[in-house]
Amino acid sequence: MKRIFGIFFLLFLSYSVLNAQDTLAGSYDKLTIASGKHVIKDVVTVTGKLVVESGANIEFIEPGVLVCESGIDMLGRNLDIVLSGKNKKEGVGLIIKNVDANPVNISNVVFTGLQLPIFFDFGWKRASVNINDNQFIGNIGKISVIQVLNPPFNFNQSDDFVNFRITHNLFTGNNAALYFEDLKSDHIKYEISNNAFVNNSVYGFKNYNISTNFIYGRVDQLFSKHSAKLTGNSFVANYLIDNLSDTIVHVANFGVYGTDKTFDLSNNYWGASTKDLVYKGIFDQTL
C-alpha cells in the first residue's frame, strides 16, 4: 500500500511540475511574465508594455521569438531572470521594433543558448535603452549577440535622440558579435562602458575584416552628432574562428568603418600590454 501511495505521490508531483510550465502564444495587448517557468515555441507579439518579473525563466524553442513593440521592464534580482534556448532546438530571443515613447530596461538577466538574444529592428525608437548588469553566456547564434539597426531619420526635432547604455555586463562564450549600424549618429547616443568581453568567438573566413570583431559598426562624418562612448571595458581572448577549419585565426576585439578619421578607444583594456599586440585586435578599413 505504501508503495502504491508513493507512486501516486510521484505522479502528482510530475503533474504539478507540468502544470507550472506556462506556454506563451499569439499576440498580447500587454504582458506580464511572472516568476516561474515559461516556454515560447513560436512568434509571440506584445503590442503594449512587456514586464518580466524577478524569478522568471523563459525557454525559447525554435522558431520561438518574443517581439516587443512598446516598453520593456525586465528587472531581475541577482541574475534571477533567465532567457534560454532549448538545447539542440534553440530559439531566437527578443526583437524590439516599432516607434514608442516608453523605455527599454533590462537588468540582472541571463541570456544563454539563444540564436540572437537582442535585436533592435530597423525603424525602432524608444525614450531610452538601458542594458545593464546582465550576463550573455554561451549564445549559439553566429549573427549577433546584440544588433542595433537605425531608428527613423524623420524625427520632428533635431535634438531628439535615444540614450542607449550597455553597462556592467558580462559577455562570454558567445559565437557572434555586437553590431551597431552607426556608432556615430544624430539619433542614438551610445555608452558602452565597464563591460567584460571574455572568451568569445566570431565566426567568419580567414580574411580578418571589420565584421569579424566582437564589437563593430560604422562611424561617418555625416549625421554624427553623438559619438559612442566606449570606455572602461575589458577585452580578453576574443577570436575570429574560421568557418571551414574551426580554428583560431586572429584576435578580434573591435572593428570600425566609415568616413570619419578618428574614434576614441581610450581607457579600455585590450588583453595585452604592448601597442603592437593591442593593434592586432582592432580593425580599421582605412589604417
C-alpha positions in Angstrom: 0.0 0.0 0.0 2.8 2.4 0.9 4.5 1.7 -2.5 1.2 2.5 -4.4 0.8 5.7 -2.4 4.4 6.6 -3.3 3.8 6.1 -7.0 0.7 8.2 -6.9 2.6 10.9 -5.0 5.4 11.0 -7.6 2.8 11.2 -10.4 1.1 14.1 -8.6 4.4 15.9 -8.4 5.1 15.3 -12.1 1.6 16.7 -13.0 2.2 19.7 -10.8 5.5 20.5 -12.5 4.0 20.2 -15.9 1.1 22.5 -15.0 3.6 25.1 -13.6 5.1 25.4 -17.1 3.3 28.2 -19.0 3.4 28.2 -22.8 3.1 31.7 -24.3 1.5 32.0 -27.7 -0.1 34.6 -30.0 -0.5 38.4 -29.6 -0.9 40.4 -26.4 -2.0 43.9 -25.8 0.3 43.9 -22.8 2.0 41.1 -21.0 3.4 40.4 -17.5 5.5 37.3 -17.3 5.6 36.2 -13.6 8.1 34.2 -11.7 8.3 30.5 -12.8 8.9 28.5 -16.0 7.6 29.7 -19.4 8.0 28.4 -22.9 7.9 30.2 -26.3 7.7 28.0 -29.3 6.5 30.4 -32.0 6.2 34.2 -32.6 4.8 35.9 -29.6 4.0 39.6 -30.1 3.4 42.2 -27.3 2.0 45.5 -28.7 1.9 47.2 -25.3 4.3 47.1 -22.4 6.2 43.9 -21.5 7.0 43.3 -17.9 9.1 40.3 -16.9 9.2 39.8 -13.1 12.0 38.6 -10.9 12.4 34.8 -11.0 11.0 34.3 -14.5 12.6 31.6 -16.6 11.7 31.7 -20.3 12.8 28.9 -22.6 12.8 29.7 -26.4 12.3 26.7 -28.7 12.9 27.2 -32.4 11.4 29.2 -34.0 10.4 30.9 -30.8 10.8 34.7 -30.6 9.4 37.4 -28.4 8.5 40.6 -30.4 8.2 43.8 -28.3 6.5 46.8 -29.8 6.5 49.1 -26.7 8.4 49.5 -23.5 10.2 46.7 -21.6 10.7 46.3 -17.9 12.8 43.2 -17.3 14.4 43.8 -13.9 15.7 40.8 -12.1 17.5 40.4 -8.7 20.9 38.8 -8.6 20.5 37.4 -12.1 17.3 35.5 -11.4 15.7 36.1 -14.7 16.8 33.6 -17.4 16.1 33.7 -21.1 17.5 30.5 -22.6 17.4 28.4 -25.8 16.3 24.7 -25.6 19.4 22.5 -26.2 19.6 21.5 -29.9 16.3 23.3 -30.6 17.4 26.8 -29.7 15.0 29.7 -30.2 15.8 33.3 -31.2 15.3 35.8 -28.3 13.9 39.4 -28.2 13.1 41.5 -31.2 12.4 45.2 -30.4 10.6 47.1 -33.2 8.1 50.0 -33.8 8.2 53.6 -32.6 7.2 54.0 -29.0 7.7 56.6 -26.2 8.4 54.0 -23.4 11.9 53.0 -22.3 13.6 49.6 -22.5 15.1 48.5 -19.2 16.9 45.1 -19.0 18.8 44.3 -15.8 20.0 41.2 -13.9 19.1 38.9 -16.7 21.0 35.8 -18.0 20.8 35.3 -21.8 22.1 31.9 -22.8 21.9 29.4 -25.7 19.9 31.8 -27.9 20.3 32.4 -31.7 20.0 36.3 -31.4 19.4 37.4 -27.8 18.5 41.1 -28.5 17.7 42.6 -31.9 16.6 46.2 -32.4 14.9 46.1 -35.8 15.2 48.8 -38.4 12.9 51.8 -37.7 12.7 51.2 -33.9 12.6 54.0 -31.4 12.3 54.3 -27.6 12.7 57.0 -25.0 15.9 55.3 -23.7 17.6 51.9 -23.6 19.4 50.6 -20.5 21.0 47.1 -20.7 23.0 46.8 -17.5 24.3 44.1 -15.1 23.3 41.2 -17.3 25.2 38.1 -18.4 25.3 36.9 -22.1 26.7 33.4 -21.8 27.2 30.7 -24.5 24.7 32.1 -27.1 25.0 29.8 -30.1 23.9 32.1 -33.0 26.5 33.3 -35.4 24.8 36.6 -36.5 24.8 38.8 -33.4 24.5 38.8 -29.6 23.1 42.3 -29.7 22.3 44.0 -33.0 21.1 47.6 -33.3 19.8 49.0 -36.6 19.0 52.6 -37.2 15.9 54.4 -35.8 13.8 56.5 -38.2 15.5 59.5 -39.7 12.5 61.8 -39.8 12.5 62.9 -36.1 10.4 66.1 -35.6 13.2 67.7 -33.6 16.9 67.6 -34.4 17.8 67.3 -30.8 15.6 64.2 -30.3 17.8 61.2 -29.7 17.9 57.9 -27.8 20.2 57.4 -24.8 21.4 53.8 -25.3 23.5 52.4 -22.4 25.2 49.0 -22.3 27.0 48.9 -19.0 28.4 46.4 -16.4 27.5 43.3 -18.4 29.5 40.1 -18.9 29.8 38.6 -22.4 31.5 35.2 -22.5 31.4 32.0 -24.6 29.3 33.6 -27.4 29.6 32.8 -31.1 28.8 36.2 -32.6 29.4 40.0 -32.3 27.7 43.1 -31.1 26.8 45.1 -34.2 25.8 48.8 -34.3 24.8 50.2 -37.6 26.0 53.7 -36.6 28.4 54.2 -33.7 28.3 57.9 -34.5 24.7 59.2 -35.1 22.4 62.1 -34.7 19.7 59.8 -33.3 21.4 57.5 -30.8 23.9 58.3 -28.1 25.7 55.2 -27.1 27.5 54.4 -23.9 29.3 51.1 -23.8 31.2 51.0 -20.6 32.5 48.8 -17.8 31.7 45.5 -19.6 33.8 42.4 -19.7 34.1 40.7 -23.1 35.9 37.4 -22.4 36.5 34.2 -24.4 34.1 35.0 -27.3 34.3 33.7 -30.8 33.3 35.4 -34.0 32.8 33.1 -37.0 33.9 34.0 -40.5 36.6 33.2 -43.0 40.3 33.6 -42.7 40.4 37.1 -44.1 40.2 39.3 -41.0 37.9 42.3 -41.6 35.5 44.8 -39.9 32.7 42.4 -39.2 34.8 39.7 -37.7 35.3 41.6 -34.4 33.4 41.2 -31.2 32.2 44.9 -31.5 31.9 46.6 -34.8 30.0 49.4 -36.5 30.1 52.4 -38.8 31.4 55.9 -38.0 30.6 58.5 -40.6 31.2 62.2 -40.7 27.6 62.9 -41.8 24.9 62.7 -39.1 27.5 62.2 -36.4 26.4 64.5 -33.6 26.8 61.7 -30.9 29.9 59.6 -30.9 29.7 56.4 -28.9 31.4 56.4 -25.5 33.4 53.2 -25.3 35.3 53.2 -22.0 36.2 51.1 -19.0 35.7 47.8 -20.8 37.9 44.7 -20.7 38.6 42.6 -23.8 40.3 39.2 -23.2 40.7 36.2 -25.6 38.1 37.2 -28.2 39.0 35.5 -31.5 38.0 35.1 -35.1 37.2 31.5 -35.9 37.4 30.1 -39.4 34.1 28.6 -40.5 35.8 25.9 -42.5 38.6 24.6 -40.3 37.0 25.7 -36.9 40.4 27.1 -35.8 41.5 30.4 -34.4 42.6 32.9 -37.0 43.1 36.3 -35.2 42.4 38.3 -32.1 39.2 40.1 -32.9 38.0 42.8 -30.5 36.9 45.9 -32.3 36.2 46.9 -35.9 35.2 50.3 -37.4 34.5 51.5 -40.9 33.1 54.7 -42.5 34.3 58.2 -43.4 35.3 59.6 -40.1 39.1 59.7 -39.3 39.1 59.2 -35.5 37.4 57.2 -32.9 38.2 57.3 -29.1 39.1 53.9 -27.7 41.0 55.1 -24.6 40.7 53.7 -21.1 39.8 50.1 -22.2 41.9 47.0 -21.5 42.6 45.2 -24.8 44.0 41.9 -23.4 47.7 43.0 -24.0 50.2 45.4 -22.6 52.1 46.4 -25.8 50.8 48.7 -28.6 51.5 46.1 -31.3 49.5 43.4 -29.6 46.6 45.8 -28.9 46.5 46.8 -32.6 46.2 43.2 -33.6 42.7 43.1 -32.2 41.5 46.4 -33.7 40.5 46.7 -37.4 40.1 50.0 -39.3 39.4 49.8 -43.0 41.5 53.0 -43.6 44.5 52.1 -41.5 
